[in-house]
Amino acid sequence: MDTKQEIIDYINQKSNNGALLVTGKWGCGKTYLIQNIASNLNNSNEYLAVSISLFGIDSIEVFHNEIKNKVFFSRGFDKTPDKLKKQLNKVKDFALTTSTILGEHFKIAKSINAALTVRWQDFFFVEKFISCYNFANTSENDNKIIKKELILFFDDFERSKIDRIDLMGAINSYSENKNIKVIIIADEDKIKSTNNNDKDNKYEEFKEKLVSRTVQIKYDYQNAIESIVNSYTETTEGYKDFLKTNIETIHKVFTESQVENLRSVKAFITDYERVYTSWHNSNVPLGLEVNVFYMFGAMLFGVKGGFYKEGEYGYIFSDVHSKDLFSKWSSTYELYSIQKWITKGIWDEQVFLDEIQSKFNPLNLGDVEIFLLYSFWDLEQSNIEIGLPEAVQKAYNGELIRDQLISLLQKVHTMKEYSIPLPCIVDYSKIKDGFEKRKKLVLSNQIEEPKRRRFAEKAQIDEEAYNIYKDIENFDKKLYELEPRNRFVGYLNLVDGINSYEFRGKIIGCFDTDLLALFIQRYLKSDNANKRDLCFILMDLSFTDKEYLTIEERKETISNFQKLIKTLLSSDQNDNDFITATINKEFSKRIEEKIQEITDIDKI
């Protein structure tokens, strides 16, 4: 039996043996479910369902007054027809003589509140049966006022500021003393996590007295998402129809995210309307919007879940984690303008429009760009026949960035898997040579390599191409070293704006021959104060990380450190300045220690 039916059965049962506790973690849809049940109950003549949020309530007095307020104003008298309002308005002439009429009709005669010198709450009592306006029968001969059985829903139990035991005692006064059906909604894990110091376990003791049954919420997220979409109020015409058409995409990305928070679904569809509006007001075709919609949701749920964020290495680790969660992460389109908005709260419509114009407008793209950019099943045959040979030739020449190269490898594999004829021969050895050319150009700063956003599983590429993909992955590490290495080179070349403290713990790759020559040149030209700074900077750099340095690179680093020691100890400067000689000697000792650190790392 599902949670909704459990609650309804509890309400419909004749006896009242205590409250019902509905528990589930924050954002799983508890409040939404209760609102839906309460709305259905209030449309009948049998029940008056009233929901009271306990969020922030800090005293028992406020608690009881909040219940009176919610019950009093939930009876429907403020929505009576004008004719009846005029009749009921006459109660102001004798309101002070009868608390019964005051209790039934006070909300209609709003002027009474100013006329009375007493608190109306003193004349109104919360009981099991409450007088309500009868919306079902509004003819002259029908009863306008009926008695309904009161059902109290107490939401956000764990967020109340009242002591838990006192709060349960107050709730019990309605459940046990007044025999009113009570449903408590809470995340019981949050309650228990704040009761670790309760040695007498009073919460469990009082819960046993108050609660007759506990129900763990089992929510139908698919129907909940459908309901959220159906109740959405669009700002841009057509957006709600777009949501209905792509409701399976919403459910898919929500399920894959494992966030289980329906508030995130509302944030997703609300925030994306801005993207939808901008795109639909542009001249960019809409064929690929669904893929962007999916990626938008994946990023947003990732941020809500705390696993998609920029770290020390950019979004590398976030992308890897997201790829494992979201099945379409590698085959969709990650837009920088959207990433910036979701992660940093910065929205620039023009940047977004420029980005989709360059990526998704076929008028601006050739067949090779379309072939490499689009998902395979979005391609036309002409894109393959013209685009694939061009892409292969660009790969041979080292002209493809890593995302494009991965796309090429994946599409070639897909074509073979589905026996689709290749319009040209694909030589993986030439592609590997082309990538080697590109790496050298990137590492020598002759060309710039964008961040990689695309990933592939082993099953998505040909076996003979897998070593190329491993090279692409390993190149990530070299690019991670490249920026601090370039900064270090700039520092040695006295480039302005580069500070010595920014190199502490940084990885710059191998201390190769080029760095050795540049370091010695700067060091020998420096005064003693700067010599000491250079010593500290070099010793603060990391050369022991196996993840970023191969055995060969560590050996080359050791060899060049030994050459540096030899240069320091044999420098002519030692003969003319005893302070320089001492600094060089101490520096050499530090380098020896660094060499030992690098040597020891291979023994682990």
Secondary structure, DSSP 8 states (H G I E B T S, - for coil): --HHHHHHHHHH-SS--SEEEEE--TTSSHHHHHHHHHHHHHTSSSEEEEEEE-TT---HHHHHHHHHHHHHTTSSGGGS-HHHHHHHGGGGGTGGG-HHHHHHHTTT-TTHHHH-SS-GGGG----SEEEEE-SS--STTS-SEEEEEEEEEEE-GGG--S-HHHHHHHHHIIIIIS--EEEEEE-HHHHHHT-TT-TT-HHHHHHHHHEEEEEE----HHHHHHHHHHT---SSTTHHHHHHHTHHHHHHHHHHHT---HHHHHHHHHHHHHHHHHHHTSSS-STTHHHHHHHHHHHHHHHHHT----BTTBTHHHHHHHHHH-TTGGGS---HHHHHHHHH----HHHHHHHHHHHH-GGG--HHHHHHHS-GGG--HHHHHHHHHHHHHHHHTT---HHHHHHHHHHHHHHHHTT---SS---HHHHHHHHHHHHHHHHTTSS----------GGGS-GGGHHHHHHHHHHHHHHHHHHHHHHHHHHHTT-TT--GGGGTT-B-----HHHHHHHHHHHHHS-HHHHHHHHHHHHHSB---TTT--HHHHHHHHHHHHHHHHHHHT-THHHH-HHHHHHHHHHHHHHHHHHHHHHHHTT-
